[in-house]
Amino acid sequence: TPVLHGLKRNGRNKIWMMSNFPEMFEGNSDVEAVIPVNPKFLSILRRLGTEIIQPAYSSINMEERRQIPPDKHVIIKMCESVGITGRVALKPYIGPLSESPLPHDTRKTIAIQSSGVAAFFHNTTKDWYPERFQEVVTQLSEEFRLVQVGSDRDPILEGALDYRGKTSIRQTAAIIKQADLFVGYAGFLMHIARSVNCRSVIVYGGRELPEQTGYLCNINLYTPLDCSPCWLFKDCEIGKICMDRITVEMVVTSARKMLEHDNEPLEFETVNL
């Protein structure tokens, strides 16, 4: 969506998006139409002379089973890869959402995700530990309302309202928008949270740098090691020490700190391309 926004701002009109998740672009004024991913259709469009833009931020080293770490934030890399110029805000966008399915509650609300198991490419090096997420819920649930979002394949967190697999992408976004905080890992819902202006506590560990994929307004719990950022897909040879060093207390303390600023505008970084 930052690429679509940048292209439109640069005067590019009649932009179509090829995606199997059209609901992500509902109400987005930067794109005129969304069509399914279809390589044959793509080939036909090329033969007709249609300009095809494919943003990229990294390549893959299959021998080492990892992505090549980008030297800049992924939004910058994607915008640069398609020739966008001018000021670019490092944040994603989403169109207007319907109301959240959450019932009214006077307590502050924390949306939380326990794993990335349902991701299209599940990078296990991104995952923290379900038992630690459970302890976070246990410590915070007496004071705050906890709502679990994500896939029904994610480990359940006792003490949180269970919305796993029960909502569409846009309904999940609406839940996070209604929440005062999101707690999770560096993945899809982190980007959704930023698009709806919800602060987050993100367990990064050491796979990737917050400066490469994260947002200025969040607390990003990162572990600097000699091997960080590795960008490995899985099979860490040292047992994910970077994740081990992120404690429950660090997450709980960070959550409480962020909830003190839940009504303040979110900071964001801009760059001039």
PyMOL commands that set and color helices and strands:
alter all, ss='L'
color gray80, all
select helices_A, chain A and resi 2-9+22-25+39-47+74-81+124-126+130-140+169-178+188-195+210-213+241-244+248-259
alter helices_A, ss='H'
color red, helices_A
select strands_A, chain A and resi 16-18+33-35+60-61+66-67+87-89+109-112+145-148+161-162+181-185+200-205+219-222+270-272
alter strands_A, ss='S'
color yellow, strands_A
deselect
rebuild
show_as cartoon
